[in-house]
Amino acid sequence: MPINPAARSAPGADAAPAASRPIDPALLTIPDGAVDVTVVREIDGLSYIDPDDPAMPSYRVIANNRQPVALRDMMILPVRTGYIGQDRLKPDPALVPPTGAEAVPDVDVDTVYLPVRDGVASALVYRPQGVAPGDMLGVILYVHGGGFTVGSAADTDYITRRLAKDNGVIVVSANYRLAPEYPFPTPLDDVADLYAWLRTDAGRIGGDPGWVAVAGDSAGSNFAAALPLLVRTRGLPAPDAVLMYGAFVDFVQERWPSFQAQAPRGIVYDSAFFGFIRGAYLPTTDWTDPLASPIYGDLAGYPPTFLATGTHDPIVDSAKAFAEALAAEGVPVDGYFPEGMPHGFYFFPGVQSPEGDVAFERTAAFLARHRAA
């Protein structure tokens, strides 16, 4: 069952009547015989073991004395229940940020189910109000963060509303299968399948398949950065732009001074969490595989890219190096690295520091330049 069923539902909106929105009704429900592969389901650790395995009697003793059976499942529980504090009381109401709908109204939101291998993936479609139903808007495929192991499209409701309204585009905020149940490359393949669908069928949600960008925060930015490298091997056009918040491009973070200095005592992002998510997402994959760590890839011909990463984010040095590597290949790139900002500084509306707003303002200016080019 889902960790938080409400997180899989469309966040509230000042919605226009559904009939006035250009969503193919067939996408609003899970097709007969299909399954939403992005719903997190508990897995019995013994299900992977051959019943005739000679060690099965020992495994049954372990299963009888502890649940979950596998350490990976035991370790992910506190990560998922503690993520963004969704199960904790908030003692100071003044520190509860506005909801996405409160901060960015006048955006319609629909839940759709889009095809991926093995089934469908749920996604939230954001469309700014005031646009004629017949207008085909550019599309941003957005991928949420959460260390490859937690989170959902609903968690980034403020970010995706803001991108839709600021830029006059449709944002498709995607769920994907999570590690450790589904390690690399399955989550990236889910994102690539959704991108491929948008390149042919974006019209079914009122979007223009001729202009599709990709964006993401934290782990989602890793998928966004890897997607141009992956789709070139599949004969698909590159994304028209890449937008990265808390840009995560290297799984060998220990080589960077910012990680060495900040990660051991990091608050939002630390070395203990990094070690866990690396083992969960890349249990058998080389950490320098370009589809896992895009900084090691061939960046020639890479799409125009915007990056926003604060200087108090342990991964900032690798983000800066990625921007420099893109620029060296002649790729148009805008890197915003605000002083003193942590991982996720763009996440909450209504925070007194202005850097989050600046990140979205620079995003809009960046997209306006490159859509006009």
C-alpha positions in Angstrom: 0.0 0.0 0.0 1.2 3.6 -0.5 3.3 5.2 2.2 1.0 8.2 2.1 -2.1 7.6 -0.1 -3.0 11.3 -0.2 0.4 12.0 -1.8 -0.8 10.1 -4.9 -3.8 12.3 -5.3 -3.9 15.6 -7.1 -3.3 18.5 -4.7 -6.2 21.0 -4.4 -6.6 23.7 -7.0 -8.9 26.5 -8.0 -9.8 24.2 -10.8 -11.7 25.0 -14.0 -14.4 22.5 -14.9 -12.7 19.3 -16.1 -14.6 19.3 -19.4 -12.9 22.6 -20.3 -9.4 21.1 -19.9 -7.8 19.3 -22.8 -7.1 16.0 -21.1 -7.9 12.7 -22.9 -10.5 11.1 -20.5 -8.8 7.7 -21.2 -5.8 8.9 -19.2 -7.7 9.7 -16.1 -8.1 6.1 -15.0 -5.9 3.1 -14.8 -6.6 0.9 -17.9 -8.2 -2.4 -17.4 -5.6 -5.1 -16.7 -2.8 -2.5 -16.0 -1.2 -1.6 -12.7 0.2 1.7 -11.4 3.8 0.5 -10.9 4.7 3.6 -8.9 2.6 2.7 -5.9 4.9 1.6 -3.1 4.1 -2.0 -1.9 5.6 -3.9 0.9 7.8 -6.8 -0.3 8.4 -10.0 1.7 12.1 -10.4 1.8 11.8 -14.1 1.4 10.0 -13.8 -1.9 13.3 -13.6 -3.7 14.6 -16.8 -2.2 14.1 -20.2 -3.8 11.9 -22.3 -1.4 14.4 -25.2 -1.9 17.4 -23.1 -0.9 19.3 -25.0 1.8 19.4 -22.0 4.0 15.6 -21.4 3.9 15.1 -22.9 7.4 17.5 -20.2 8.8 15.8 -17.5 6.8 12.4 -18.6 8.2 13.7 -18.3 11.8 14.9 -14.7 11.0 11.5 -13.9 9.4 9.8 -15.3 12.5 11.8 -13.0 14.8 11.9 -9.7 12.9 10.0 -7.8 10.3 10.9 -6.6 7.8 13.2 -9.5 7.0 15.8 -7.7 4.8 17.9 -5.0 6.3 17.3 -2.8 3.2 13.6 -2.9 4.0 14.2 -2.2 7.7 16.4 0.8 6.9 14.0 2.4 4.4 11.1 2.6 6.9 12.4 5.5 9.0 13.5 7.3 5.9 10.0 7.1 4.4 8.1 7.9 7.5 10.3 10.9 8.4 10.6 12.4 4.9 9.4 16.1 5.0 8.0 15.3 8.4 4.5 14.4 7.1 3.7 12.3 10.2 4.8 14.8 12.8 3.0 17.5 14.6 4.0 21.1 13.7 4.2 22.9 17.0 4.6 26.4 15.5 1.9 27.2 13.0 4.0 30.2 11.9 6.6 27.9 10.4 4.1 25.8 8.4 4.6 27.0 4.8 1.6 27.8 2.5 0.3 25.0 0.4 1.2 25.0 -3.3 -2.4 26.0 -4.1 -2.3 28.9 -1.6 1.0 30.1 -2.9 0.3 29.6 -6.6 -3.4 29.6 -7.4 -5.1 29.6 -10.8 -3.4 26.4 -11.9 -5.5 23.3 -12.8 -4.2 19.9 -11.7 -5.3 16.5 -13.0 -4.0 13.0 -12.1 -3.3 10.9 -15.1 -1.8 7.5 -15.8 0.8 7.3 -18.5 2.3 4.2 -20.0 5.6 2.8 -18.9 7.1 -0.7 -19.2 5.1 -3.1 -17.0 2.1 -0.8 -16.6 1.4 2.8 -16.0 2.9 5.6 -13.9 0.7 8.1 -12.1 1.5 11.8 -12.8 0.1 15.2 -12.0 -0.6 17.5 -15.0 -0.4 21.2 -14.2 -1.9 23.7 -16.6 -2.1 27.5 -15.9 -5.7 28.8 -16.0 -6.7 31.4 -18.6 -5.3 29.4 -21.5 -7.7 28.5 -24.2 -8.3 24.7 -24.3 -7.2 24.5 -27.9 -3.8 26.2 -27.2 -1.0 23.6 -27.3 1.5 24.6 -24.6 5.1 23.6 -24.3 5.7 20.8 -21.8 8.1 20.3 -18.8 8.5 16.8 -17.6 9.2 17.2 -13.9 10.8 14.5 -11.7 10.6 14.8 -7.9 13.4 14.3 -5.5 13.7 12.2 -2.4 17.1 10.4 -2.6 15.8 7.9 -5.1 14.0 6.1 -2.3 11.1 8.4 -1.1 8.7 11.1 -2.1 6.0 11.6 -4.7 4.9 14.1 -7.3 2.6 15.7 -4.7 5.6 16.7 -2.6 6.8 19.3 -5.2 3.4 20.8 -5.8 4.6 24.4 -5.1 7.6 24.0 -7.5 5.5 22.5 -10.4 2.7 25.0 -10.0 5.3 27.8 -10.1 7.0 26.4 -13.2 3.6 26.1 -15.0 2.3 29.5 -14.1 5.6 31.4 -14.5 6.4 30.0 -17.9 2.9 29.3 -19.5 3.6 25.6 -19.9 2.1 22.3 -19.0 4.1 20.5 -16.3 3.8 16.8 -16.1 5.0 15.9 -12.6 5.9 12.2 -12.7 6.0 9.4 -10.1 8.4 6.6 -10.7 9.4 3.4 -9.1 11.6 3.8 -6.0 14.7 2.1 -4.7 15.6 -0.1 -3.0 12.7 -2.1 -4.3 13.6 -0.9 -7.8 17.2 0.1 -8.3 19.0 1.5 -11.3 18.0 1.6 -14.1 14.3 1.0 -13.5 13.4 4.5 -12.1 15.4 6.2 -15.0 13.7 3.9 -17.5 10.3 5.0 -16.1 11.3 8.7 -16.7 12.5 7.9 -20.2 9.3 6.0 -21.1 7.2 9.0 -20.0 9.5 11.4 -22.0 9.1 9.2 -25.1 5.3 9.2 -24.6 5.3 13.0 -24.4 7.3 13.3 -27.6 4.5 11.5 -29.5 1.3 12.0 -27.4 1.6 15.2 -25.5 -1.3 16.5 -27.5 -3.5 14.2 -25.4 -2.9 16.4 -22.4 -3.0 19.7 -24.4 0.8 19.9 -24.8 3.1 20.4 -27.8 5.2 17.3 -28.5 7.5 19.5 -30.4 8.8 21.3 -27.3 9.4 19.1 -24.2 11.9 20.1 -21.5 12.9 18.0 -18.5 13.4 19.3 -14.9 13.9 17.9 -11.4 15.1 18.6 -7.9 17.8 16.6 -6.1 17.5 13.0 -7.2 15.0 14.2 -9.8 17.7 16.5 -11.2 19.9 13.4 -11.6 17.3 11.8 -13.8 16.9 15.1 -15.7 20.6 15.3 -16.2 20.9 11.7 -17.4 17.9 11.8 -19.7 19.7 13.6 -22.6 22.4 10.9 -22.5 20.0 8.1 -22.5 17.6 9.2 -25.2 20.4 9.8 -27.7 20.9 6.0 -27.5 17.2 5.4 -28.2 16.8 7.6 -31.3 14.7 10.2 -29.5 15.2 14.0 -29.8 17.0 15.6 -26.9 15.0 17.6 -24.4 14.6 21.2 -25.4 16.1 22.3 -22.0 17.2 20.8 -18.7 16.4 22.4 -15.4 18.1 21.2 -12.3 17.5 22.3 -8.7 19.9 20.9 -6.1 21.8 19.5 -9.1 23.0 16.0 -8.4 25.4 14.7 -11.0 28.0 12.6 -9.3 27.8 9.5 -7.1 31.5 9.9 -6.2 30.8 12.8 -3.9 33.7 12.1 -1.6 36.1 13.6 -4.1 34.6 17.1 -3.8 35.8 19.6 -1.1 32.2 20.9 -0.5 31.1 17.3 0.3 34.1 16.6 2.6 33.5 19.8 4.5 29.7 19.9 4.8 28.2 16.4 4.4 29.4 14.9 7.8 27.2 17.4 9.7 24.8 18.3 7.0 21.2 19.0 8.0 19.1 18.7 4.9 21.6 16.4 3.2 24.4 14.4 4.8 27.0 11.7 4.2 25.0 9.0 6.1 22.0 9.5 3.9 24.1 9.7 0.8 25.8 6.4 1.6 22.3 4.8 2.1 20.8 6.1 -1.1 23.9 5.2 -3.2 23.6 1.6 -2.0 19.9 1.5 -2.5 19.9 3.0 -6.1 23.2 1.6 -7.3 23.7 -1.8 -5.6 25.6 -3.3 -8.5 26.2 -0.4 -10.9 29.5 1.5 -11.3 29.2 4.8 -9.5 30.8 6.5 -12.5 28.3 5.1 -15.1 27.3 8.3 -17.0 23.6 7.4 -16.7 24.0 7.4 -12.9 26.6 10.1 -12.7 26.1 12.4 -15.8 29.2 14.4 -15.0 31.2 11.5 -16.5 29.2 11.4 -19.8 29.8 12.9 -23.3 28.3 16.3 -23.0 28.7 17.4 -26.6 25.4 18.5 -28.0 23.8 18.6 -24.6 20.6 20.8 -24.3 20.6 24.2 -22.8 20.8 23.8 -19.0 19.8 25.8 -15.9 21.2 24.8 -12.5 20.4 26.2 -9.0 22.4 24.9 -6.1 23.2 26.7 -2.9 26.8 27.1 -1.5 25.8 25.3 1.7 24.6 22.2 -0.2 27.3 19.5 0.1 27.0 18.7 -3.6 27.6 22.2 -4.8 31.2 21.6 -6.1 30.0 18.9 -8.4 27.2 21.0 -9.6 29.6 23.9 -10.4 31.9 21.4 -12.2 29.0 20.1 -14.3 28.1 23.6 -15.4 31.8 24.3 -16.3 31.9 21.0 -18.3 28.8 22.0 -20.2 30.2 25.5 -20.9 33.4 23.9 -22.2 31.4 22.0 -24.8 29.6 25.2 -25.9 26.3 24.3 -24.2 24.3 27.4 -23.1 24.2 27.1 -19.3 23.1 29.3 -16.5 24.3 28.4 -13.0 22.8 30.0 -9.9 24.7 29.3 -6.7 23.3 31.5 -4.0 25.6 32.1 -1.0 24.6 30.3 2.2 21.7 28.4 0.8 21.2 24.7 1.7 19.9 21.8 -0.4 16.3 22.4 -1.2 16.3 26.2 -0.6 13.8 26.5 -3.6 11.3 24.1 -2.0 9.1 26.1 0.4 7.0 29.2 -0.5 6.8 32.1 1.9 10.3 31.7 3.4 11.9 35.1 4.1 15.1 34.6 2.1 14.6 35.7 -1.5 16.8 33.1 -3.1 14.0 30.7 -3.9 12.1 33.3 -5.8 15.3 34.3 -7.7 15.8 30.7 -8.8 12.4 30.6 -10.4 12.8 34.1 -11.9 16.1 33.1 -13.5 14.5 29.9 -14.7 11.8 31.9 -16.5 14.3 34.2 -18.0 16.4 31.3 -19.1 13.5 29.5 -20.8 12.3 32.7 -22.5 15.7 33.1 -24.1 16.0 29.6 -25.3 12.4 29.2 -26.5 12.8 32.3 -28.5 16.1 31.2 -30.1 
